[in-house]
Amino acid sequence: PDPRLELTVDDYLEQYETANSLVILLSKTNELINNYDHLSAQLDALKLNAKTMEEVEQEDLMQKITALQDQLKEERAQLTRPPPSMSYRQKPRLREEILSLIYAVDGPEAKPTLSQSDRRVSLQTETNEAAQRLNRIVVEELPKINTLMGTIPRIGVKLNIKP
């Protein structure tokens, strides 16, 4: 510890525990983003497989796949910034906010402030809500598409994140 500062061991421990919990939260968020990407890739492959179906069945399936892809894209956009574009004024998303808070907590030699601790709790809540939204898609929406697939290979999902 810096001898010029009046920090206790408990202050350092609180800083470590807060930063560590934020790193775990960041990992969960990254897993969610990866799951969204994985589902989108499977839906793209499903579109190719659906071309072997009869036209009437294919049209209904393609509409449902496109609607689900749009929903996945919208949900994913809440988790991380899109690739850079000409517009630099993009609102930070969940992943960026967690990273920012990690730097704010872990950077200075000080225990986390009350507002930093409150923000950590709210980011945890936002991450849990994002996991629940993804789980709802997997439980409610994917079975509808799999039902329309008939004998064509279906989407398989294994989520590691628990809300």
C-alpha positions in Angstrom: 0.0 0.0 0.0 0.9 3.6 -0.6 2.1 5.0 2.8 0.8 8.4 1.9 -2.8 7.1 1.9 -4.9 6.2 4.8 -6.4 3.0 3.4 -7.1 0.0 5.5 -6.8 -3.6 4.5 -10.6 -3.8 4.4 -10.6 -0.9 1.9 -8.2 -2.7 -0.4 -10.2 -5.9 0.0 -13.4 -4.1 -0.9 -11.7 -2.7 -4.0 -10.5 -6.1 -5.1 -13.8 -7.8 -4.5 -15.7 -5.1 -6.4 -13.3 -5.2 -9.3 -13.4 -9.0 -9.4 -17.2 -9.1 -9.4 -17.1 -6.7 -12.3 -14.7 -8.9 -14.3 -17.0 -11.9 -13.7 -19.9 -9.7 -14.9 -18.0 -8.7 -18.0 -17.3 -12.4 -18.8 -21.0 -13.2 -18.5 -21.8 -10.3 -20.8 -19.2 -11.5 -23.4 -20.7 -15.0 -23.2 -24.2 -13.5 -23.9 -22.8 -11.7 -26.9 -21.1 -14.9 -28.2 -24.4 -16.8 -27.7 -26.3 -14.1 -29.8 -23.6 -14.4 -32.5 -23.8 -18.2 -32.4 -27.6 -18.2 -32.8 -27.4 -15.7 -35.7 -24.9 -17.9 -37.5 -27.2 -20.9 -37.0 -30.2 -19.0 -38.4 -28.1 -18.0 -41.4 -27.3 -21.6 -42.1 -30.9 -22.5 -41.5 -32.0 -20.1 -44.3 -29.8 -22.0 -46.7 -31.2 -25.3 -45.6 -34.8 -24.0 -45.9 -34.4 -23.6 -49.6 -35.0 -27.3 -50.0 -38.6 -26.9 -48.6 -41.8 -26.4 -50.5 -42.4 -22.8 -51.4 -45.4 -22.2 -49.0 -43.6 -23.7 -46.0 -40.4 -22.0 -46.9 -42.0 -18.5 -47.0 -43.5 -18.8 -43.5 -40.2 -20.2 -42.2 -38.1 -17.4 -43.8 -40.4 -14.8 -42.3 -40.0 -16.2 -38.8 -36.3 -16.6 -39.2 -35.9 -13.0 -40.4 -38.0 -11.7 -37.5 -36.0 -13.7 -35.0 -32.7 -12.4 -36.6 -33.9 -8.8 -36.3 -34.8 -9.5 -32.6 -31.4 -11.0 -31.9 -29.7 -8.1 -33.6 -31.6 -5.6 -31.5 -31.0 -7.5 -28.3 -27.3 -7.8 -29.1 -27.0 -4.1 -29.8 -28.0 -3.4 -26.2 -24.9 -5.4 -25.0 -22.1 -3.9 -27.1 -21.5 -1.0 -29.5 -21.8 -1.8 -33.1 -18.7 -1.6 -35.3 -17.3 1.9 -35.7 -19.0 4.1 -38.2 -18.9 7.7 -39.3 -21.0 8.6 -36.3 -18.8 8.8 -33.2 -21.6 9.6 -30.9 -22.8 6.2 -30.0 -24.2 5.5 -26.6 -22.1 3.1 -24.4 -23.7 -0.3 -24.1 -23.6 -2.8 -21.2 -20.1 -4.2 -22.0 -18.6 -0.7 -22.3 -20.2 0.5 -19.1 -18.9 -2.5 -17.2 -15.4 -1.9 -18.6 -15.6 1.7 -17.6 -16.6 0.9 -14.1 -13.8 -1.7 -13.8 -11.2 1.0 -14.7 -12.8 3.5 -12.3 -12.8 1.0 -9.4 -9.5 -0.7 -10.0 -7.4 2.3 -11.2 -7.1 4.5 -8.2 -5.9 3.4 -4.8 -9.2 4.0 -3.1 -12.1 1.9 -1.9 -15.2 2.0 -4.3 -17.5 4.9 -3.8 -21.1 4.4 -2.9 -22.2 5.4 -6.4 -19.7 2.9 -8.0 -21.1 0.2 -5.7 -24.7 1.1 -6.7 -23.8 1.1 -10.4 -22.3 -2.4 -10.0 -25.5 -3.6 -8.6 -27.5 -2.0 -11.5 -25.2 -3.5 -14.1 -25.6 -6.9 -12.5 -29.4 -6.5 -12.8 -29.1 -5.4 -16.5 -26.9 -8.4 -17.2 -29.4 -10.8 -15.6 -32.2 -9.2 -17.5 -30.3 -9.7 -20.8 -29.7 -13.3 -19.9 -33.4 -13.8 -19.2 -34.3 -12.2 -22.6 -31.9 -14.6 -24.4 -33.3 -17.5 -22.4 -36.9 -16.5 -23.4 -35.9 -16.5 -27.1 -34.4 -19.9 -26.7 -37.3 -21.4 -24.8 -40.2 -19.7 -26.7 -39.0 -18.7 -30.2 -36.6 -21.4 -31.3 -39.1 -24.2 -30.8 -41.5 -22.5 -33.2 -38.8 -22.4 -35.9 -37.7 -26.0 -35.2 -41.3 -27.1 -35.5 -41.6 -25.6 -39.0 -38.3 -27.3 -40.1 -39.8 -30.7 -40.5 -37.0 -33.1 -41.4 -34.4 -30.4 -42.0 -31.7 -30.2 -39.3 -32.7 -28.0 -36.4 -31.1 -25.4 -34.2 -29.3 -26.7 -31.2 -28.5 -24.4 -28.3 -26.4 -24.8 -25.2 -26.4 -21.8 -23.0 -23.9 -21.5 -20.2 -25.4 -18.4 -18.7 -28.0 -18.6 -16.0 -30.2 -15.6 -15.3 
